[in-house]
Amino acid sequence: MQKPQVVIMAAGLGSRFGGLKQMAPVDPQNHWIIDFSIFDAVRAGFGKIILIVKPENEALFRDTLGKRVGGAAEIEYVHQLPEILPAGFSIPEGRVKPWGTGHAVLCAKDAITAPFAVINADDFYGKGAFKTLYDYLVSPHPAHEYAMVGYQVENTLTENGHVARGVCAMDPTGQFLTGIVERTHIEPRDGGAAYTEDDGQTFTFLPAGTTVSMNFWGFTPDILTEIENRFAGFLAENLPKNPLKCEYFLPLIPNQLIAEGKAKVRVLPCPEKWYGVTYQPDMPQVQAAIARMKREGIYPDSLW
């Protein structure tokens, strides 16, 4: 059996941060958050790293991240191209936004040859999360059972603004996902968090311990057929309504498969704190957290 692989989605625009946040150094050694994800993945046992980038950014990734990592990990670069669309569809005039995380994984389908994890490039997931998902992917489990690393909502927030999170509904056993609802405006609150759907006029409380998705998934390659087959239907429904901004988000696919009874998603609980750079003022907090983890021996000063 091939080693599980890691798909890293690094083609996003980073609009809220202001610039290409995936390439912002987070320590004096000029590591990016992606460096730590690759380091954690390799030491957990993962094999090939599949890095999804914009074509115009590949050379920059190769000359920086690629050179740093060297032979410590195999990196394959894949382009998220807006023209990769089902037959009968074309890019709407004026559209510049990528087609979303589901489309990103679809663009990598020819590079994926083993069970795989999917992560965001600008999220710091933690050493334990990678080990937990790796152990799941190499263990026996039923066909059409996938996995998602679930974080506690209070461990995924920033003090510098609101965040979007996939709020998870669980079955009575607390082991399997029954659905994810994307909440695009979540803020910290005492004892948990709260989200609004009406621009802050009303808020709904989420108690501490509520499971949320940070787009850390574990799949077998058969999911790629489902992602591809469902894309045309998504476009047919959403392009007329929102041609410039609709996005084919990855969680849509497992959500649909669960609702149709065609797949199950096991939730792997993760008590670790997530770190990310959603906004510019988040950076000092991320840098301080990484410095602390280095002092504690979780990471060496120089990863490579």
Disulfide bonds with the S-S distance in Angstrom:
none
